[in-house]
């Protein structure tokens, strides 16, 4: 199995033409909106029906050896805390969600707590442990194990004055004008946005892991891979943005989650030097680019998943502390998975 650097770069040079021809030959299936709405309604009913039993199971898996006894007695049980936080994260996004969720509010009657009490739930260690258990239980219930995955990253704004998509484009334009130093000194992305990266199981459209970072999408990606390693889920194949098309990322993936069949789009200056998995990927790319693109373009599932999350939850994170922002991203991930549980 051999491929030359020149062969790779020759294919990359005509890649736009190959992609255009591929899109013309591909069938564009139109969505049956009536069927889609029916399936969505069924999924929502199942998600809301399964939520409380799953939370109860997640709570029961936690054994608290020693609890702080000073101060006033908590007004909410751990189950109520988790349910309150999940509902608080979702409420107010659409009439459809609210109509389907009316039954859920019966679980939280006779509870009178302050705004600060809800705020502190984002950094409550017991709540965070329960949310992690809930994430694992949902994946197990859906049978997510051996995964053909795709990954994508995005940013959530920390202020209503800035929108991630428009500000990110401005920064890209400044980079083209060689103003990298100005950008780093002002620290726009660090202070105004938080980065999020998630790896999705293509078959079930469920997030297997996620990562959060104030610094870069790259760091969020690293955090997601570390979390994936801890879940014990096996990744068979992985599709990532062209930004990650480098030998360094192949080495990082192999080191933390083992040998994975990778589908990256090589950059214009790509070389065949590197680990064996990198060479195998380039060989597949050169020998059958159309089949390779069919596999790679399944990454669109991740892009549509993030778009779906922002429509459901919004593009702004209401927290400021880094640990609480990570919890908020975890809640977004949980709601995404719950919506695809059915």
Helices and strands as residue ranges (DSSP letters): H 5-13, H 15-25, H 33-60, H 78-90, H 95-101, G 102-108, H 115-121, H 125-142, E 146-157, H 164-176, H 180-186, H 188-192, E 193-201, E 206-213, H 217-231, E 234-239, G 242-244, H 247-257, E 261-263, H 276-287, H 289-296, G 297-299, H 300-313, H 322-339
